[in-house]
């Protein structure tokens, strides 16, 4: 029994706590001594600091030799019971004052010495020294009182602790511990979180309260876990993600409600079903099984593309992310699939937009270039031939200038539709930009097949386009390059077709041309001429030549046509080699304006020296006619050269009349109001309707040289010329015949009318201003001579 009591928890705890309390007492006592010494040192330092202040107080009276005040201050200092002696020395260490306490120090004295520093607005100087002998009697007494109080307090606390420990373990420990043990054992049986009743507020009461609080927290935590489980279930089933889990064989174990809703399945249709059964293609099962093996090897999958069938039978393109479960008791994989069907459709749409010309709906340059590159790669071994056509719409820039870009866009779309209709499904067409197209003709056996298609392309573009209530006429120039004979590289083949297209333009447009190696030289020449044109005005490389216009009845020069020439070193380049280039590059506007100014300046000189009735005929291109500054340039030029407007004859082509729009009509009316005359150049070679001659203020018709050249050998041409002249007279229009080279042609024209003018090599080729003046003077002299003989 005694042994049991000795082994009781109370005695054991008391045996453990008593040494601890003793040790705490020793440590507390040690700490108290340390604090007493620390307080002693702090008090001593404070006293030193206070005494040092007296050195500052004594400085002023000591400096001013006020011995009474110095003595008074010293007496005040001696009121401190700890001061044993105060001694004041001047700056020469001569004793000024020495006071000693009446009480002899019974403890250790401390010698202190402070310099006396005098400071005013001008100087700072030591005035003397303050010496103090300080005792520590009061300080030691304070320290002893502190230690005595602390020791008594510690002993009382120690005894109280021992008594308290004994009382606690004797009277309060058994019952609470038993209650706690009963509550703990109750949980194992009932799974209920029992509470323990204990009314005391001591440590055991706190333990009991903590136990009850722990039981409460455990119960709350258990409830929260249950709620979290339910929340996770709700989250799992309501999250807008296609969540599911499956085992190693691919059999679905669980699926979220959102998965079932979006996939269109019932739960019993999915749970237990193998993922392979949802694949859209049975042949993909082996591939998917390899995916599962990789998952169990790599522990996770990221964005694995799959194509599955939903509950309605529709195909869905998805990306699956999966990771193995960390719960060894529940081996399997957790997965989420993302429906990317719409995303892929959007991607396909973007790719379509990136590869498709937005205006015409056919392939663009980027797609065509890629298609051509891949086609050549595929045919590297077989060398199976195909034709590449480069198409440029003739006069398209004029359509844009006259009718606007909106009409030009509509024309592009209609031209695309027409060309597509004559192509085979296997052929490839693309819009390279602007009015340029490219076509690949597959599987051709000879050049004639490509030529036939090119002819059909040209024919379909030559048909009128009805836009803005007008019939618009264009044509196409087609260049053809053949693979592999012309070039085996994509870029080179396209360049070859491009060069051939320029050859077609040089040959008069509205035709096709096959690539030949000589085309490289032609294009280089074209580029050289373009470069000359770009710097022609600055380099003074443009010249105006003049061809006389003769009245056949009077044999007099009534005017002249200004014809532009481009100087290239010692040679002159004729207009048929550079005018088309100037029109395509847009340089024709600045060049045309220069020609107008130079010609009118020269005409003004001839009015002074030759004949004031002479007029000048100047060709104006469609682009220049359409330019915003055209009328302003006309008015400025006439004003600067003091010319009457009727001395300026503006030559336009028949094609300009076809572009029947409001802007054209306004320019014609402005020219008419200005007094300028308007001529239709090369009349009879275009598509003019007689109604246009009635609608626009035309003054002169110029019969094309092609009719005049055949006039003496072809009766039909004679009838046509006669009809034009008679029609012109009936409409009160003047007529000028171009290209008159023989006397017979001149006589024939005079037989049709006694009021007709002509120009051509019979009278003079185009000459410079000096030669023209000579020809005028010679012809005038000849006419005077003939008149005198008559």
Number of C-alpha atoms within 10 A of each C-alpha: 6 7 7 8 11 11 11 12 14 19 15 12 13 16 11 11 15 15 11 12 16 15 12 14 17 13 12 15 17 12 12 17 18 12 15 20 15 13 16 17 13 12 14 15 12 12 13 15 11 11 19 18 12 17 22 16 15 26 23 19 17 24 19 9 13 12 15 11 14 20 19 12 15 20 14 11 18 18 10 11 15 20 23 22 20 21 17 26 19 18 16 9 11 11 13 16 15 14 17 15 16 9 10 9 17 9 11 10 17 12 12 14 16 18 18 27 20 20 15 8 5 5 8 10 13 15 23 24 24 22 17 25 18 23 21 20 16 12 15 15 10 15 17 14 11 16 17 10 10 17 16 11 11 17 14 11 14 17 13 12 15 15 11 12 16 16 13 15 15 12 9 16 15 13 11 18 15 12 16 19 12 14 19 18 13 14 13 10 8 9 9 13 17 19 19 20 13 15 11 13 11 11 13 17 17 15 17 23 19 13 18 19 14 15 20 15 14 13 15 12 13 12 12 14 12 12 12 14 12 12 13 13 13 13 14 19 20 15 15 14 17 23 24 24 21 23 19 15 13 19 18 19 17 17 21 22 23 18 24 20 15 14 18 14 15 13 15 8 10 20 16 15 15 16 17 19 15 19 19 19 13 10 9 13 16 11 10 17 16 10 14 21 13 13 18 15 10 11 14 17 17 12 13 13 14 18 17 20 17 17 17 9 12 10 16 19 19 20 17 17 17 22 18 23 17 11 8 8 7 10 13 22 23 20 20 20 20 17 18 14 15 11 12 13 12 12 12 12 12 12 12 15 14 14 19 20 19 13 13 19 16 21 24 23 19 15 20 22 17 12 16 19 14 13 14 20 14 12 15 12 8 8 14 15 17 24 26 24 31 29 28 26 22 21 18 21 21 22 22 16 17 23 22 12 13 10 16 21 17 15 22 20 15 16 22 20 14 16 20 17 11 13 17 10 8 10 14 19 21 25 27 21 12 13 19 19 21 26 21 24 21 16 13 14 12 12 14 10 14 23 19 11 16 26 16 15 26 23 15 17 22 18 15 13 17 12 13 12 9 14 13 20 19 20 22 28 28 33 30 31 30 25 18 17 11 18 16 16 15 19 12 13 24 22 18 26 29 26 29 31 29 24 27 24 22 18 13 12 21 21 21 28 23 22 24 16 11 11 19 16 12 16 16 12 13 18 13 11 19 19 11 18 24 15 12 18 14 9 11 10 16 22 21 20 20 25 24 25 26 22 18 20 12 13 16 17 25 17 24 23 21 24 20 24 21 22 18 13 8 5 9 14 15 13 14 11 15 20 20 15 20 20 19 16 14 14 17 22 22 14 20 21 18 16 22 24 18 15 26 25 17 14 25 22 13 18 14 9 10 15 16 14 13 17 25 23 24 23 21 21 18 24 23 22 21 20 12 11 12 17 17 9 15 19 14 12 19 19 12 12 15 12 19 15 19 15 21 24 22 22 21 20 20 20 19 20 21 17 21 20 15 11 13 19 16 11 16 20 14 13 19 18 11 15 15 18 21 23 25 26 22 20 21 18 15 13 12 17 11 9 8 14 17 10 11 16 16 20 20 21 23 22 23 19 19 14 22 22 17 14 20 14 9 11 11 12 17 19 13 14 22 17 13 18 24 16 13 17 15 9 13 12 16 17 23 23 26 22 21 20 19 15 11 12 19 20 11 16 24 15 10 16 16 12 16 20 26 24 28 20 14 14 21 18 16 21 17 15 18 10 14 20 16 11 17 17 14 12 16 16 12 14 15 12 11 10 9 8 7 6
